Amino acid sequence: MAGTASKKVLRHGGVTLALTALAVAAVVLLNAIVTSLALRYGWFINMNPTLLYPVTDTCYGYLDSYVMPQVKSSAEPIRIIFCDDEEEIRASDTQTFVLNTAEELVARYPEQVRIEYLNVWEHPSIARSYGVTASTSVVVAYGASSRVCTLADFFVFSVDDSQTPLAYNGEKRLAVAMKAVVSTDAPVCYFMLNHGESLPDYSLMYAATDAGYMVNYLDTLSFDIPDDCGLLISCNPTQDFTTEDSVSGYSEIDRLEAYLAGGGKFMLFVSADTFAAGSFGNLEAFLENWGVTFDHAPGAGGVEECFSIRDTGHALTTDGYTILGKVADTGRPGELMAPVTGTVRLGNATGISFAEGYTAASDGTWQKGDYTLLPLLRSYPGAEAWAGGRPVARTQDGFPLMTLTQRAGGGDMLVCSSVDYVTEDAMQSGIYDNETLLLAALAAMGKDDTPLHLVSQPFSDDTIHIMTTAQARRITVCLTVIPSAVVAAVGLVVLIRRKFA
């Protein structure tokens, strides 16, 4: 009896040991999986209680290249002016972030940068001369040139919460302002406004400002494109561009072609709702010459509808129309997009097709005569094009969603098939690389002084913004079904062994 009992004890002890080893192995495996996912998708929470954000070498490199050479030739420094007494600035948690960044810049450039304090209540006339309206503003001044930054400019907020910042954007904002005040001949970015264009918010304007442009508006039907136009943008037009005919004596298409022939840069943002068959004949004919067409399919009642790109495997919403895009990573387009290391979000997108006569080249571009088209952004393989409430097309290469066409001898045109691409959620969240991609495209167009690598620095955030709905479902299944199945299987083994022991 003693021997039998001993064997049972050893047997049960062996099961216990095996279960313990299995549990430890499961924990190690789960930890390895979560660590791998965290490294790949950036699932980190900043646990630094002091939230220090030192100026990066990238920022210093930008200033060394595009700002300090102009300042060194002058005896006058750049002044960073805080609009209250120093003790008040240091007493504010949010303003202290900016002050710390400014002090680091002064330490790096003691002869070129200086901090000043201006009590706007005691010196209202000086405040008015800068255009300051709040004591929380920060002025960057150089000679007679100045830029006013509000406190909110130094932080990134969610579109749903304008009070709680998601990230600190201080070094970029100060660097861009410093670049602006030392530049005496900054080009102008004109936003077209006579085709019903509308911006979803100010994010695209902020991106143009960050890139070093002054911003203005232009009616291309009434005025020629000015000589100082460094970038022309049409966002979400609802009316066609004009050509010279019996109705209109002016051709916007001819003006646009002449502007591009002189080395101009044009950006167009459309969506699946922009085009209906025949309503943009002039614009679509112009785009076709630059290699870009938009496919249509019969919808309800036989009405032609533009394709809407749906990708349930890489969707951020349950309907599958707000998706992650795949940035070019091979060939010449991949070389241009190398700075874009994060994810890109867009929604309500229509697919771009390459115009007839354009042929694929070995470097990943499409070419026709003097024109070279570069697909910068696609949907992931497996995405579908929908029209009329049904799938109408699929491609294993992914649908092109953003293209850059360059013409030998001058002219660059970027077409993005999603207006949602330039919304605040996508451009200013500190999560997605939408603005970085646009800056990289501008660099490819020849504007190499963009703050391409200056990014915001996230605060603590326990929300995972880049997980697709499909990934969320898979992880949910793994965390619920697999542990339950393991426990049930182990319990069944123990029950059987006890029964027949």
C-alpha positions as CSV (number, residue, x, y, z in Angstrom):
1,M,0.0,0.0,0.0
2,A,2.8,2.4,0.9
3,G,4.4,1.8,-2.5
4,T,1.1,2.4,-4.4
5,A,0.5,5.6,-2.4
6,S,4.0,6.7,-3.2
7,K,3.5,6.1,-6.9
8,K,0.3,8.2,-6.8
9,V,2.1,11.0,-5.0
10,L,4.9,10.9,-7.6
11,R,2.4,10.8,-10.4
12,H,0.3,13.7,-9.1
13,G,3.5,15.6,-8.3
14,G,4.6,15.1,-11.9
15,V,1.4,16.5,-13.2
16,T,1.7,19.5,-10.8
17,L,5.2,20.1,-12.0
18,A,4.2,19.8,-15.7
19,L,1.3,22.3,-15.1
20,T,3.7,24.7,-13.4
21,A,6.2,24.4,-16.3
22,L,3.3,24.9,-18.8
23,A,2.1,28.0,-17.0
24,V,5.6,29.5,-16.9
25,A,6.1,28.7,-20.5
26,A,2.7,30.3,-21.4
27,V,3.6,33.5,-19.5
28,V,7.1,33.6,-21.2
29,L,5.5,33.1,-24.6
30,L,2.8,35.7,-24.0
31,N,5.4,38.2,-22.9
32,A,7.5,37.5,-26.0
33,I,4.4,38.0,-28.2
34,V,3.4,41.3,-26.6
35,T,6.9,42.6,-26.6
36,S,7.2,41.8,-30.3
37,L,3.9,43.6,-31.0
38,A,4.9,46.5,-28.9
39,L,8.2,47.0,-30.8
40,R,6.4,46.7,-34.1
41,Y,3.4,48.9,-33.5
42,G,4.8,51.3,-30.8
43,W,2.6,50.3,-27.9
44,F,4.4,52.2,-25.2
45,I,3.4,54.4,-22.3
46,N,5.7,57.1,-21.1
47,M,6.3,56.5,-17.4
48,N,8.7,59.4,-16.9
49,P,6.9,61.5,-14.2
50,T,8.8,64.7,-15.1
51,L,8.0,64.5,-18.8
52,L,11.3,65.9,-20.0
53,Y,11.6,66.4,-23.8
54,P,15.1,67.5,-24.6
55,V,15.8,69.0,-28.0
56,T,16.8,66.3,-30.5
57,D,19.9,66.2,-32.7
58,T,17.5,66.2,-35.7
59,C,16.2,69.6,-34.6
60,Y,19.8,70.9,-34.1
61,G,20.7,69.6,-37.6
62,Y,17.7,71.4,-39.1
63,L,18.6,74.7,-37.4
64,D,22.3,74.3,-38.4
65,S,21.3,73.9,-42.0
66,Y,18.5,76.4,-42.6
67,V,18.5,78.9,-39.8
68,M,21.9,79.6,-38.1
69,P,23.8,80.4,-41.3
70,Q,21.6,83.5,-41.8
71,V,21.8,84.5,-38.1
72,K,25.6,84.2,-37.9
73,S,26.0,86.8,-40.6
74,S,24.2,89.3,-38.4
75,A,25.0,90.7,-35.0
76,E,21.3,90.5,-34.0
77,P,20.1,87.2,-32.4
78,I,16.8,85.5,-32.7
79,R,14.6,86.5,-29.7
80,I,12.2,84.0,-28.1
81,I,9.8,86.3,-26.2
82,F,7.5,84.9,-23.5
83,C,4.6,87.2,-22.9
84,D,4.6,87.3,-19.1
85,D,7.0,87.6,-16.2
86,E,9.5,84.8,-15.8
87,E,8.1,83.6,-12.5
88,E,4.7,83.3,-14.0
89,I,6.0,81.3,-16.9
90,R,7.9,78.9,-14.6
91,A,4.8,78.5,-12.5
92,S,2.8,77.1,-15.4
93,D,3.3,73.4,-16.1
94,T,2.5,73.8,-19.9
95,Q,4.6,76.9,-20.5
96,T,7.5,75.4,-18.7
97,F,7.7,72.8,-21.5
98,V,8.3,75.6,-24.0
99,L,10.7,77.5,-21.7
100,N,12.8,74.4,-21.2
101,T,13.1,73.9,-25.0
102,A,14.0,77.6,-25.5
103,E,16.7,77.4,-22.7
104,E,18.2,74.4,-24.5
105,L,18.3,76.3,-27.7
106,V,20.0,79.2,-26.0
107,A,22.6,76.8,-24.4
108,R,23.4,75.4,-27.9
109,Y,23.4,78.8,-29.7
110,P,24.3,81.4,-27.0
111,E,25.2,84.1,-29.6
112,Q,22.3,83.5,-31.9
113,V,19.3,82.9,-29.7
114,R,18.1,84.9,-26.7
115,I,15.1,84.6,-24.3
116,E,13.2,87.7,-23.3
117,Y,10.1,88.2,-21.1
118,L,7.4,90.8,-21.9
119,N,4.6,91.5,-19.5
120,V,1.9,92.2,-22.0
121,W,-0.3,93.9,-19.3
122,E,2.4,96.4,-18.4
123,H,3.4,97.0,-22.0
124,P,0.3,96.7,-24.1
125,S,1.6,98.8,-27.0
126,I,4.6,96.5,-27.5
127,A,2.3,93.5,-27.4
128,R,0.0,95.0,-30.0
129,S,3.0,95.6,-32.3
130,Y,3.7,91.9,-32.3
131,G,0.0,91.0,-32.6
132,V,-0.1,89.4,-29.2
133,T,-3.4,89.0,-27.5
134,A,-2.7,86.6,-24.7
135,S,0.0,86.3,-22.0
136,T,0.4,82.6,-22.9
137,S,1.7,83.5,-26.4
138,V,5.3,83.1,-27.5
139,V,6.8,85.5,-30.0
140,V,9.8,84.5,-32.2
141,A,11.4,87.7,-33.6
142,Y,14.4,88.5,-35.7
143,G,14.8,92.1,-36.8
144,A,11.5,93.4,-38.1
145,S,10.1,90.0,-38.7
146,S,8.2,88.1,-36.1
147,R,5.9,85.1,-35.6
148,V,3.4,84.6,-32.8
149,C,2.7,81.1,-31.5
150,T,-0.2,80.4,-29.2
151,L,0.4,78.0,-26.4
152,A,-1.8,75.4,-28.1
153,D,0.6,75.5,-31.1
154,F,3.2,73.7,-29.0
155,F,1.0,70.7,-28.3
156,V,-1.0,68.1,-30.3
157,F,-4.6,67.5,-29.3
158,S,-7.3,65.0,-30.1
159,V,-10.1,66.3,-32.4
160,D,-12.5,65.3,-29.6
161,D,-10.6,66.9,-26.7
162,S,-9.0,70.3,-27.2
163,Q,-8.0,70.5,-23.5
164,T,-5.9,67.4,-22.9
165,P,-2.7,67.3,-25.1
166,L,-1.6,64.0,-26.7
167,A,2.0,65.1,-27.5
168,Y,4.5,68.0,-27.2
169,N,5.4,69.7,-30.5
170,G,7.7,72.4,-29.1
171,E,11.0,71.9,-30.9
172,K,9.2,71.7,-34.3
173,R,7.1,74.8,-33.6
174,L,10.1,76.9,-32.5
175,A,12.3,75.6,-35.3
176,V,9.7,76.4,-38.0
177,A,9.1,79.9,-36.5
178,M,12.8,80.6,-36.4
179,K,13.1,79.5,-40.0
180,A,10.2,81.7,-41.0
181,V,11.6,84.9,-39.4
182,V,15.1,84.6,-40.9
183,S,13.7,83.9,-44.4
184,T,13.2,87.1,-46.3
185,D,11.8,85.4,-49.5
186,A,9.5,82.7,-48.2
187,P,7.3,81.3,-51.0
188,V,3.5,81.4,-50.8
189,C,1.2,78.4,-50.8
190,Y,-2.1,79.4,-52.4
191,F,-5.3,77.5,-51.7
192,M,-7.8,77.6,-54.6
193,L,-11.3,78.6,-53.5
194,N,-13.5,79.1,-56.6
195,H,-14.5,75.5,-57.3
196,G,-16.3,75.0,-54.0
197,E,-13.1,73.9,-52.3
198,S,-13.3,73.3,-48.6
199,L,-10.8,72.2,-45.9
200,P,-12.0,69.8,-43.3
201,D,-10.0,71.8,-40.7
202,Y,-6.8,73.8,-40.6
203,S,-4.4,70.8,-40.6
204,L,-3.4,71.2,-44.2
205,M,-2.7,74.9,-43.7
206,Y,-0.5,74.0,-40.7
207,A,1.4,71.5,-42.8
208,A,2.0,74.2,-45.5
209,T,3.2,76.6,-42.8
210,D,5.5,73.9,-41.3
211,A,7.0,73.4,-44.8
212,G,8.0,77.0,-44.8
213,Y,5.3,78.6,-46.9
214,M,3.2,81.7,-46.3
215,V,-0.5,80.9,-46.8
216,N,-3.0,82.8,-49.0
217,Y,-6.1,82.2,-51.1
218,L,-6.5,82.4,-54.9
219,D,-9.4,82.6,-57.3
220,T,-7.8,81.2,-60.5
221,L,-10.8,82.2,-62.6
222,S,-10.3,85.9,-61.9
223,F,-6.6,86.1,-61.4
224,D,-3.4,84.7,-62.9
225,I,-1.3,82.4,-60.7
226,P,1.2,84.8,-59.0
227,D,5.0,84.6,-59.5
228,D,5.5,84.0,-55.8
229,C,3.4,80.9,-55.8
230,G,5.6,78.0,-54.6
231,L,2.7,75.6,-54.1
232,L,-0.9,75.5,-55.3
233,I,-3.5,73.4,-53.6
234,S,-7.1,72.4,-54.5
235,C,-8.8,70.5,-51.7
236,N,-12.2,68.8,-52.2
237,P,-13.4,70.7,-55.3
238,T,-17.1,70.4,-56.1
239,Q,-17.1,72.2,-59.4
240,D,-15.1,71.6,-62.6
241,F,-12.2,73.8,-63.7
242,T,-12.9,76.0,-66.7
243,T,-11.6,75.9,-70.2
244,E,-11.9,78.6,-72.8
245,D,-15.2,78.2,-74.6
246,S,-18.4,80.0,-75.4
247,V,-19.3,80.2,-71.8
248,S,-16.0,81.2,-70.2
249,G,-13.4,83.5,-71.7
250,Y,-10.7,82.2,-69.4
251,S,-9.1,78.8,-69.1
252,E,-8.0,77.7,-65.7
253,I,-6.6,74.6,-67.2
254,D,-4.3,76.6,-69.5
255,R,-3.2,78.8,-66.5
256,L,-2.5,75.7,-64.5
257,E,-0.5,74.1,-67.3
258,A,1.5,77.3,-67.8
259,Y,2.2,77.4,-64.0
260,L,3.4,73.8,-64.0
261,A,5.5,74.3,-67.2
262,G,7.4,77.0,-65.3
263,G,8.3,74.5,-62.5
264,G,5.2,74.9,-60.4
265,K,3.9,72.5,-57.7
266,F,0.3,71.5,-57.6
267,M,-1.5,69.3,-55.0
268,L,-5.1,68.0,-55.5
269,F,-7.1,66.2,-52.8
270,V,-10.3,64.4,-53.8
271,S,-12.4,61.6,-52.5
272,A,-14.9,58.9,-53.5
273,D,-17.6,61.6,-53.4
274,T,-15.8,64.1,-55.6
275,F,-16.4,62.7,-59.1
276,A,-19.6,61.8,-60.8
277,A,-19.4,60.7,-64.4
278,G,-19.2,63.7,-66.7
279,S,-19.3,66.4,-64.0
280,F,-15.5,67.1,-64.0
281,G,-14.7,66.5,-67.6
282,N,-12.1,69.3,-67.9
283,L,-10.3,68.4,-64.7
284,E,-10.3,64.7,-65.5
285,A,-8.9,65.3,-69.0
286,F,-6.2,67.4,-67.5
287,L,-5.3,64.8,-64.9
288,E,-5.3,62.0,-67.5
289,N,-2.5,63.9,-69.3
290,W,-0.5,63.6,-66.0
291,G,-1.2,59.9,-65.8
292,V,-4.1,59.9,-63.3
293,T,-7.6,58.6,-64.0
294,F,-10.5,57.5,-61.7
295,D,-12.5,54.4,-62.4
296,H,-16.3,54.5,-62.3
297,A,-18.9,51.7,-62.1
298,P,-22.7,51.8,-62.4
299,G,-24.4,52.3,-59.0
300,A,-28.0,52.5,-58.0
301,G,-30.3,53.3,-60.9
302,G,-27.4,53.0,-63.3
303,V,-25.8,56.2,-62.2
304,E,-22.0,56.1,-62.5
305,E,-20.1,56.1,-59.2
306,C,-16.4,56.4,-58.4
307,F,-14.8,53.5,-56.7
308,S,-14.7,53.5,-52.9
309,I,-11.8,51.6,-51.4
310,R,-12.8,49.1,-48.7
311,D,-10.2,47.0,-46.8
312,T,-11.6,45.1,-43.8
313,G,-8.2,43.6,-43.1
314,H,-6.6,47.0,-42.5
315,A,-9.6,49.0,-41.4
316,L,-9.7,51.4,-38.4
317,T,-13.6,51.4,-38.5
318,T,-16.1,48.6,-38.7
319,D,-17.4,49.6,-42.1
320,G,-14.0,49.1,-43.6
321,Y,-13.7,52.5,-45.3
322,T,-11.2,54.2,-42.9
323,I,-8.0,52.3,-43.6
324,L,-4.3,52.2,-43.2
325,G,-2.3,52.8,-46.4
326,K,0.8,51.0,-47.5
327,V,3.6,53.5,-48.1
328,A,5.9,52.8,-51.1
329,D,9.0,50.8,-49.9
330,T,10.6,49.6,-53.1
331,G,12.2,51.2,-56.2
332,R,12.4,55.0,-56.7
333,P,9.1,55.7,-54.9
334,G,10.4,53.7,-51.9
335,E,13.6,55.8,-51.9
336,L,11.5,59.0,-51.7
337,M,9.3,57.7,-49.0
338,A,12.1,56.3,-46.8
339,P,11.6,59.0,-44.1
340,V,8.0,57.8,-43.6
341,T,8.4,55.1,-41.0
342,G,5.0,55.1,-39.3
343,T,1.5,54.4,-40.4
344,V,-0.7,56.4,-42.7
345,R,-4.5,56.8,-42.3
346,L,-7.1,57.8,-44.9
347,G,-10.8,57.3,-45.4
348,N,-13.5,57.5,-48.1
349,A,-10.8,57.0,-50.7
350,T,-11.2,56.4,-54.4
351,G,-8.7,54.4,-56.3
352,I,-6.3,55.9,-58.9
353,S,-5.7,54.1,-62.2
354,F,-2.8,54.9,-64.5
355,A,-3.8,56.6,-67.7
356,E,-3.5,54.9,-71.1
357,G,0.0,55.1,-72.6
358,Y,1.8,55.0,-69.2
359,T,4.0,51.9,-68.9
360,A,5.7,50.4,-65.9
361,A,9.5,50.9,-65.5
362,S,11.9,48.7,-63.7
363,D,12.4,51.3,-60.9
364,G,8.8,51.2,-59.8
365,T,7.6,54.3,-61.7
366,W,5.2,54.6,-64.7
367,Q,6.4,56.6,-67.6
368,K,5.0,58.3,-70.8
369,G,7.2,60.7,-72.7
370,D,8.4,63.4,-70.5
371,Y,6.1,62.4,-67.6
372,T,7.1,60.1,-64.7
373,L,4.5,58.9,-62.3
374,L,5.4,57.6,-58.9
375,P,2.9,55.7,-56.8
376,L,3.6,56.9,-53.2
377,L,0.8,55.2,-51.4
378,R,-1.4,52.2,-52.1
379,S,-4.0,50.2,-50.3
380,Y,-2.8,46.8,-48.9
381,P,-3.3,43.7,-51.1
382,G,-6.8,42.3,-50.6
383,A,-8.6,45.7,-50.6
384,E,-11.7,45.9,-52.7
385,A,-13.3,48.7,-54.8
386,W,-17.0,49.1,-54.1
387,A,-19.6,51.0,-56.1
388,G,-23.4,50.8,-55.9
389,G,-23.2,48.8,-52.7
390,R,-21.2,45.9,-54.1
391,P,-17.6,45.0,-54.8
392,V,-16.6,45.8,-58.4
393,A,-12.8,45.3,-58.5
394,R,-9.9,43.8,-56.6
395,T,-6.1,43.9,-57.2
396,Q,-3.3,42.1,-55.5
397,D,-1.0,45.1,-55.9
398,G,-3.3,47.4,-54.0
399,F,-5.1,50.4,-55.4
400,P,-2.9,53.5,-55.8
401,L,-4.2,56.2,-53.4
402,M,-1.6,58.9,-53.8
403,T,0.6,59.6,-56.8
404,L,3.3,62.1,-57.7
405,T,3.8,63.0,-61.4
406,Q,6.9,64.8,-62.5
407,R,7.6,66.3,-65.9
408,A,11.1,66.6,-67.3
409,G,11.9,70.3,-67.6
410,G,9.5,71.4,-64.9
411,G,6.3,70.7,-63.1
412,D,5.2,68.4,-60.2
413,M,1.7,67.3,-59.4
414,L,0.5,65.3,-56.4
415,V,-2.9,63.7,-56.4
416,C,-4.4,62.2,-53.2
417,S,-7.6,60.2,-53.5
418,S,-8.8,61.0,-49.9
419,V,-9.8,64.3,-48.4
420,D,-9.9,62.5,-45.0
421,Y,-6.1,62.2,-45.4
422,V,-5.7,65.8,-44.4
423,T,-8.1,65.9,-41.4
424,E,-6.9,66.7,-37.9
425,D,-7.3,63.1,-36.8
426,A,-4.8,62.0,-39.4
427,M,-2.4,64.9,-39.7
428,Q,-2.1,66.3,-36.1
429,S,-2.7,63.3,-33.8
430,G,1.0,62.6,-33.3
431,I,0.1,58.9,-34.1
432,Y,0.1,58.8,-37.9
433,D,2.7,59.8,-40.5
434,N,0.3,61.7,-42.9
435,E,2.1,65.0,-42.6
436,T,5.5,63.4,-42.8
437,L,4.5,61.8,-46.1
438,L,3.4,65.2,-47.5
439,L,6.6,66.8,-46.4
440,A,8.6,63.9,-48.0
441,A,6.6,64.5,-51.2
442,L,7.4,68.2,-51.1
443,A,11.1,67.3,-50.6
444,A,10.8,65.1,-53.7
445,M,9.4,68.1,-55.6
446,G,12.5,70.0,-54.7
447,K,11.7,71.8,-51.4
448,D,14.5,70.3,-49.3
449,D,14.2,72.7,-46.4
450,T,11.0,71.1,-45.0
451,P,11.1,70.0,-41.3
452,L,10.7,66.4,-42.5
453,H,12.1,64.6,-39.5
454,L,10.9,66.9,-36.7
455,V,8.1,65.0,-35.0
456,S,5.9,65.5,-32.0
457,Q,6.8,63.7,-28.8
458,P,3.8,61.8,-27.3
459,F,2.7,62.0,-23.7
460,S,1.4,59.0,-21.9
461,D,-1.4,57.4,-23.7
462,D,-3.0,54.1,-23.0
463,T,-5.0,54.1,-26.2
464,I,-3.8,52.0,-29.2
465,H,-4.6,54.1,-32.2
466,I,-3.1,52.1,-35.0
467,M,-4.7,48.7,-34.4
468,T,-7.0,47.7,-37.2
469,T,-10.4,46.1,-36.4
470,A,-9.2,42.8,-37.8
471,Q,-6.1,42.8,-35.5
472,A,-8.3,43.7,-32.6
473,R,-10.6,40.7,-33.3
474,R,-7.7,38.3,-33.6
475,I,-6.1,39.5,-30.4
476,T,-9.5,39.3,-28.6
477,V,-9.9,35.7,-29.8
478,C,-6.3,34.8,-28.7
479,L,-6.8,36.3,-25.2
480,T,-10.2,34.7,-24.6
481,V,-10.4,31.4,-26.5
482,I,-6.8,30.1,-26.2
483,P,-6.4,30.5,-22.4
484,S,-9.9,28.9,-21.9
485,A,-9.0,26.0,-24.2
486,V,-5.7,25.4,-22.5
487,V,-7.4,25.4,-19.0
488,A,-10.1,23.1,-20.3
489,A,-7.6,20.7,-21.8
490,V,-5.4,20.6,-18.7
491,G,-8.5,20.1,-16.5
492,L,-9.7,17.2,-18.7
493,V,-6.3,15.6,-18.5
494,V,-6.2,15.9,-14.7
495,L,-9.7,14.6,-14.4
496,I,-9.0,11.5,-16.6
497,R,-5.8,10.7,-14.8
498,R,-7.4,11.0,-11.4
499,K,-10.2,8.7,-12.5
500,F,-8.0,6.0,-13.7
501,A,-5.1,6.5,-11.2
